[in-house]
Amino acid sequence: MCLSFIYLMQVNDMELHARQVDYGNGSRSTKSSESLTDHEGKYFNGPRELHTQSHWAHVQFTTLTDSLHAFGVYLDDRYRPNYFLRILILQRGNNPTERLACKADGEAFNTWAERYEMCENHGKTYTGWIYSCLVTYNTKPDLKSVILNVYSQNGSLINSQQFAVTSLSPDSSTSTDVSNLHRNIRKLSFKTNSNLGVLRSNQTLPILGSQNQNSPPKPKNKVTFKTDQRPGVSIGVCVPPLHSNLYIQNLIDFLEFCWILGANKVFLYIHDLPKGLIHTLSFYLKDKTHLFEILHWNLPANIRQKSYQVIWNNGQILAVQHCLYQNMANFDWLLFLDIDEMLIPKSVYNWQDLLPTVLKGSDDNVAALSFESAFFSWDFDSQVSSPIKYLRHLHRTKRTTVLHSKLLIQAKNVFEVGIHHLSRAVTDSMRVIRVPAEVALLHHYRACIQSDTEWIQCDLVIQDTSALKYETQLSASRDHINRLSQFT
């Protein structure tokens, strides 16, 4: 149970990226897809090469001090009449000596930030935090930018940086107001002393009020993007940082399957990938930027060089918070998946139809839907010959698991999302619905993991052909991509 983290985008379009190697299926690829899987060579691991991909965006970690790196500032108006700035921070250690303050244009407000630790940092050197500043306006502020000032323990100004501010509401005139719900907004206590306390998930949301001075630079323009227009609710898919070698055709099949299942947009975070794969992916996406967005996950250089040692899973928990906050204003629901996973409805065809089946009425009090998973391992026998893994692997573990659950969250109702659980909703009254496996199941296409805790038995397998109802569309997509690959 922890809290989230945010950043701002710097290119023409806002875009996000993906993680997770797809283990082991590429050796069975057909001849027609070889041109898409031939991506040996130098790795893409930095912004220098990114500018050639004009439809890609870039998460910039701005260094405030050696210990603090900011990558997003958001105006949260869900706790009216109070408004907060939520600042996503990559932090070294748990107790930095520096203090952070938020200052608006002129003397409108200048308040100290309080910090809140995210979940799932796993004791690494670099961890994810949300810093929060109270916005001391009497009416809803129209903030386009804010100055983050960093002070030493003796009160000296160390650094001053200006950031664009992204609103969590769909537009400047509307708001997701939860202040009348069960968490009493008056519990949020103001602090006036100079000691910054660490707030954890069982405490009230962070606020700190105080005054200081400094004039900000001129604000930058805020970036916006469009989503695919589909009837009904909007659903985005967030895939945390992709890294290392992977099979491009499996990635493209994943993207196409998300579209078939009802995603309005898929956001892929890229940590480092071979340059040949980047080229092919760019070719595939060049006319699909309204459906899929790519964002380079540009960790600070000193961290990127040894990321496996100093930060958990390439900053996965930071990336999912970024995807949540960056897209909260534009999507009703966000689904968090790795590329070796897929959420398959059992009784309906797509995610749009799944929602009313599960919610059965008002969704105002629902923060998330949690889906159990099952392993569809390539080690399980299959009589089906198909180049598409979703159609080839039709046997799974009989028992399902909640340890590897994934979430479809109602973005406006979530404060922080975890990898396999909801870390924190915006109010204590919000519900998480655990969806039965016979209604929808997360298919996990990887080697089975034996679990004594949940009695997962990798040798106890059943057939599951629920993915075959998508065979026609998946095969048509694959044929189309294979034709395109002849021109890469």
Helices and strands as residue ranges (DSSP letters): G 26-28, G 31-33, H 34-37, E 43-44, G 50-52, E 56-60, E 62-63, E 68-79, E 82-92, E 99-103, E 110-117, E 126-135, E 145-151, E 157-164, E 166-167, G 185-187, E 198-199, E 235-243, H 248-261, E 265-274, H 275-285, E 292-298, H 301-304, H 307-310, G 312-315, H 316-327, E 333-336, E 341-345, H 351-359, E 366-375, H 389-392, E 395-397, E 401-410, G 411-413, E 414-417, E 422-425, E 431-435, E 440-444, E 461-463, G 466-470, H 471-485
